[in-house]
Amino acid sequence: MEQTSKAVSVEIVDHVAVIRLDDGKANALGHDAIDGLNAALDRAADGANSVVLVGREAHFCAGFDLNVMGGGDPAAARDLLGAGARLCHKLWTHPQPVTVAATGHALALGAILLMACDMRYGADGPYKIGTNEIAIGMPLPRFAVALAKERLSKRHLQVAGQHARVYTPAEAVDVGYLDAVVPAAEIEDAAVLYAREMAESLHLEPFARTRRYVRGPSAVALLDGLELDLADFSVGP
């Protein structure tokens, strides 16, 4: 197992790169964790055929580190927003299938990360999933809207995005944040099994080319949205 940051490690077994995000708390993302995830994805691209992203028990990702986003330094908050958006772009365009084990709460950036992955398993339990930015005083970034238009059900897009609704894991399947809900004790095994099937059955060069065909326009929209997000960035109501 290779540690790519304090909160992130990666291990490649049977051509599957298992990336673990675990800061011992709520898995809020600052630069160190984001850099670690980027490095782990690079390591996967070099040595694996498929990727699994796993959170810690009861906590997949609480979003951006609010000590930075609300810490009174707009430049630092703006930089962190850009780093998180580019991580989502990296996941969205990764040349291998990315399966995620959402082990618990996935809020704000945590829910956006789910939208950027391929197959999304959620742990069954009293967990909250959703883009709740507006409820905590921030607009939903344009880069996230680009992903939401691709992954969320049109029936739920307005309420999920503009009303900051959060959902149970079972509800999140219908909304489009998740693809399946499994018992919490089985979630990592389920995600790894699916990723192993992808590693064994897919040819990576055709996969990467098709990825560009399918996701190329939305990947451009994501980056275009980020450029506008950074240009008029502000924090607070």
Salt bridges, closest charged atoms under 4 A:
GLU2 OE1 - ARG43 NE 3.27
ASP14 OD2 - ARG196 NE 3.83
ASP22 OD1 - ARG56 NE 2.87
ASP42 OD1 - LYS90 NZ 2.79
ASP118 OD2 - ARG211 NH1 2.76
ASP118 OD2 - ARG215 NH2 3.66
ASP174 OD1 - ARG155 NH2 2.83
ASP174 OD2 - HIS156 NE2 2.88
ASP179 OD2 - ARG120 NE 2.67
GLU188 OE2 - ARG20 NH2 2.53
GLU205 OE2 - ARG209 NH2 2.88
ASP229 OD1 - ARG142 NH1 3.34
ASP232 OD2 - ARG142 NH2 2.81
